[in-house]
């Protein structure tokens, strides 16, 4: 949703109403994940996608219908549903799509707030399809229900009226924020869509080397805030790093407090300089950064690990070090190396295996 906020603001400034469709549940090899959004304006414009092109036309019509009826409803599209063939969902999978006549203020606020993470919890209409797989006839829908919100500090705004259910909802919200993914949960006999708006992920690059330049550009394209740290002012310049959100000249362990280095950060250490990279690794591991990777051959890594243990790093902390950094993509050019590093960071964040999709598909067949 966040990537569509600028479009939404532009359309609203022109005086048009905007409704939305959002994927709330998937089955099988659905083309878009939970949380994928399509916006539709009253003048016929659309932005975003819920299916990669398969059901956008049908979703637009449902948004128009919801705008007329002033209700929200959940529509199931899938290859087992005759309606899905009519709208062209032949690419596999089944999706449940929440149709809303407008975009909630709470959604916009959560998407625009870069200082804290929030999970917006939307009660789905009671006539929505359930978690079981199978065809479902669209219901009449219901007026848009009041939403709840889970903050990244564990605070719940609103209540289900049951302390146990509230605790489960907070747990689900925090898990969605940690993974950066949205999902639907079943509580108190009803379905709730938990839409994650986590704090923007951040990549801290230690070493303003050549590989760091495309790495920062890739990270920004993927929605990461980027910080580049180097002790050499001539290297950490806006001309070399036009895509960096912040450039810091200094020793990484000494500027850790200044940049607020912490558990939500991914750290890529690229310096090839023992006196510079090892203090950075120690600081990142001790602060519990979610990803810590460092360049170097296997021998370099082995020698480094011995020195880190001697410096007081524990075996458990050391287990979190990715070294050599990146996935084995075979490329050696700076941009290819950057891609390998970013691929591992993304896989680590989302729990991906790094294995070829063809191999995974064969294993699941």
VEXVEX-867132 format. One line per 4 residues: number of its first residue (from 1); for each residue x, y, z of C-alpha. Coordinates in steps of 0.05 Angstrom, whole numbers. Layout:
NUM = X,Y,Z ~ ...
***
This chain:
1 = 0,0,0 ~ 56,48,17 ~ 81,50,-55 ~ 12,76,-76
5 = 5,133,-26 ~ 33,186,-72 ~ -16,165,-126 ~ -73,166,-76
9 = -55,236,-53 ~ -51,261,-125 ~ -119,232,-143 ~ -152,259,-81
13 = -123,328,-93 ~ -158,327,-160 ~ -225,315,-125 ~ -237,242,-145
17 = -260,188,-97 ~ -216,126,-90 ~ -234,56,-69 ~ -189,-3,-60
21 = -183,-78,-66 ~ -132,-116,-24 ~ -112,-189,-24 ~ -128,-217,45
25 = -117,-292,35 ~ -83,-336,-17 ~ -85,-410,-35 ~ -35,-445,-79
29 = 10,-408,-128 ~ -26,-341,-125 ~ 7,-287,-167 ~ 6,-233,-113
33 = 14,-240,-37 ~ -31,-219,20 ~ -30,-144,25 ~ -25,-130,-50
37 = -70,-70,-66 ~ -108,-43,-126 ~ -134,29,-123 ~ -191,51,-167
41 = -213,123,-178 ~ -282,145,-199 ~ -254,173,-264 ~ -232,103,-286
45 = -159,105,-267 ~ -127,46,-231 ~ -61,35,-196 ~ -29,-26,-164
49 = -49,-98,-174 ~ -81,-156,-137 ~ -67,-210,-188 ~ -14,-187,-237
53 = -68,-169,-288 ~ -115,-229,-284 ~ -174,-200,-245 ~ -161,-126,-243
57 = -220,-110,-288 ~ -267,-151,-244 ~ -239,-120,-181 ~ -250,-50,-209
61 = -323,-67,-223 ~ -330,-93,-152 ~ -301,-29,-124 ~ -351,11,-164
65 = -407,-33,-138 ~ -382,-24,-66 ~ -378,51,-76 ~ -451,50,-98
69 = -475,4,-42 ~ -428,34,11 ~ -409,-35,37 ~ -346,-77,37
73 = -344,-150,16 ~ -294,-206,4 ~ -293,-238,-65 ~ -258,-305,-77
77 = -225,-314,-145 ~ -193,-380,-164 ~ -183,-431,-219 ~ -233,-476,-185
81 = -286,-421,-190 ~ -323,-413,-256 ~ -323,-337,-245 ~ -248,-337,-245
85 = -244,-365,-315 ~ -291,-310,-337 ~ -242,-257,-311 ~ -180,-294,-335
89 = -148,-321,-271 ~ -114,-378,-308 ~ -46,-365,-278 ~ -59,-411,-219
93 = -79,-403,-147 ~ -139,-374,-110 ~ -144,-306,-77 ~ -193,-274,-29
97 = -198,-200,-43 ~ -228,-149,5 ~ -266,-95,-33 ~ -274,-28,2
101 = -311,34,-24 ~ -258,81,3 ~ -188,81,31 ~ -190,85,107
105 = -156,143,142 ~ -123,94,189 ~ -90,59,130 ~ -64,124,102
109 = -37,146,170 ~ -2,80,183 ~ 29,81,114 ~ 55,152,120
113 = 85,144,190 ~ 158,126,181 ~ 175,130,255 ~ 137,70,281
117 = 108,5,257 ~ 33,-9,259 ~ -10,-68,240 ~ -81,-46,220
121 = -132,-100,236 ~ -195,-100,194 ~ -254,-145,214 ~ -276,-179,150
125 = -351,-182,134 ~ -385,-241,168 ~ -407,-269,101 ~ -335,-273,76
129 = -305,-339,53 ~ -270,-376,108 ~ -200,-405,113 ~ -220,-470,80
133 = -204,-478,6 ~ -261,-481,-43 ~ -311,-440,-84 ~ -352,-386,-49
137 = -409,-344,-74 ~ -400,-270,-59 ~ -442,-245,-1 ~ -481,-181,6
141 = -425,-149,46 ~ -429,-102,105 ~ -414,-29,122 ~ -341,-18,136
145 = -327,-40,208 ~ -283,-2,256 ~ -210,-24,253 ~ -162,-41,309
149 = -87,-28,309 ~ -26,-62,339 ~ 36,-19,350 ~ 107,-45,346
153 = 110,-33,421 ~ 55,-84,431 ~ 0,-34,446 ~ -70,-52,421
157 = -116,5,401 ~ -186,-24,408 ~ -209,-91,435 ~ -246,-154,415
161 = -277,-156,483 ~ -238,-218,503 ~ -170,-211,537 ~ -146,-277,509
165 = -166,-258,438 ~ -135,-189,446 ~ -69,-222,466 ~ -72,-268,405
169 = -86,-208,361 ~ -26,-171,389 ~ 18,-232,377 ~ -6,-237,305
173 = 5,-163,294 ~ 76,-164,321 ~ 92,-226,279 ~ 67,-191,216
177 = 107,-128,232 ~ 170,-170,245 ~ 163,-206,178 ~ 136,-147,140
181 = 78,-189,113 ~ 2,-184,119 ~ -45,-242,133 ~ -115,-262,157
185 = -126,-293,225 ~ -186,-327,256 ~ -207,-303,325 ~ -273,-306,364
189 = -307,-340,305 ~ -290,-284,256 ~ -236,-269,205 ~ -190,-208,215
193 = -142,-181,163 ~ -76,-159,194 ~ -44,-109,147 ~ 29,-95,164
197 = 61,-27,160 ~ 129,-39,191 ~ 183,12,202 ~ 220,20,136
201 = 276,-32,135 ~ 346,-3,137 ~ 412,-26,106 ~ 476,0,139
205 = 535,-8,91 ~ 603,-5,124 ~ 655,14,71 ~ 642,62,14
209 = 674,15,-37 ~ 654,3,-109 ~ 606,-54,-94 ~ 570,-9,-44
213 = 547,38,-99 ~ 500,-11,-136 ~ 483,-44,-69 ~ 455,22,-42
217 = 416,33,-107 ~ 386,-37,-104 ~ 368,-29,-31 ~ 333,36,-44
221 = 294,6,-102 ~ 271,-49,-53 ~ 246,2,-3 ~ 304,3,45
225 = 331,64,80 ~ 406,65,68 ~ 464,90,110 ~ 536,88,85
229 = 593,92,136 ~ 667,101,119 ~ 725,134,154 ~ 749,164,88
233 = 712,229,71 ~ 735,225,-1 ~ 697,159,-11 ~ 632,174,26
237 = 608,229,-20 ~ 540,247,-49 ~ 570,243,-119 ~ 589,170,-108
241 = 525,153,-70 ~ 468,194,-98 ~ 417,142,-74 ~ 441,139,-1
245 = 395,168,51 ~ 453,184,97 ~ 529,187,92 ~ 570,182,156
249 = 645,193,160 ~ 674,157,220 ~ 689,91,252 ~ 627,46,252
253 = 632,26,325 ~ 638,99,345 ~ 579,123,304 ~ 532,65,323
257 = 495,107,374 ~ 492,166,327 ~ 455,126,274 ~ 415,86,324
261 = 442,18,302 ~ 395,-36,327 ~ 357,-101,316 ~ 317,-78,256
265 = 379,-63,215 ~ 415,-104,163 ~ 490,-91,162 ~ 537,-105,103
269 = 611,-99,120 ~ 650,-89,55 ~ 716,-57,75 ~ 767,-114,71
273 = 803,-77,128 ~ 811,-115,194 ~ 818,-53,237 ~ 754,-24,207
277 = 709,-83,193 ~ 718,-124,256 ~ 696,-70,305 ~ 635,-60,260
281 = 619,-134,262 ~ 627,-137,338 ~ 581,-77,347 ~ 528,-103,299
285 = 527,-173,330 ~ 523,-146,401 ~ 466,-100,383 ~ 428,-159,354
289 = 422,-132,282 ~ 375,-176,242 ~ 427,-189,188 ~ 503,-182,192
293 = 546,-201,132 ~ 619,-189,116 ~ 662,-198,54 ~ 722,-244,53
297 = 745,-312,30 ~ 734,-375,71 ~ 804,-370,100 ~ 793,-296,117
301 = 727,-314,150 ~ 759,-370,191 ~ 815,-325,215 ~ 765,-269,229
305 = 721,-315,271 ~ 780,-335,314 ~ 796,-262,327 ~ 723,-245,341
309 = 718,-301,393 ~ 782,-276,425 ~ 751,-206,427 ~ 693,-233,468
313 = 641,-248,416 ~ 602,-310,438 ~ 591,-371,394 ~ 516,-355,393
317 = 529,-285,368 ~ 579,-310,317 ~ 527,-358,289 ~ 490,-297,263
321 = 548,-275,219 ~ 539,-286,144 ~ 608,-294,116 ~ 626,-297,60
325 = 569,-249,48 ~ 516,-260,-5 ~ 486,-318,-46 ~ 527,-355,-98
329 = 501,-325,-163 ~ 566,-335,-200 ~ 575,-263,-220 ~ 637,-223,-202
333 = 623,-152,-228 ~ 606,-101,-174 ~ 533,-98,-192 ~ 528,-174,-194
337 = 561,-179,-126 ~ 513,-126,-99 ~ 455,-167,-126 ~ 481,-229,-91
341 = 487,-191,-25 ~ 418,-160,-31 ~ 388,-227,-49 ~ 414,-257,15
345 = 389,-199,57 ~ 319,-205,27 ~ 319,-281,36 ~ 341,-273,108
349 = 287,-221,122 ~ 230,-263,93 ~ 255,-332,112 ~ 270,-352,40
353 = 313,-412,25 ~ 354,-382,-31 ~ 340,-445,-72 ~ 315,-442,-145
357 = 239,-437,-151 ~ 240,-495,-201 ~ 273,-539,-148 ~ 223,-518,-95
361 = 165,-531,-141 ~ 191,-601,-156 ~ 199,-615,-82 ~ 127,-594,-68
365 = 97,-632,-126
***
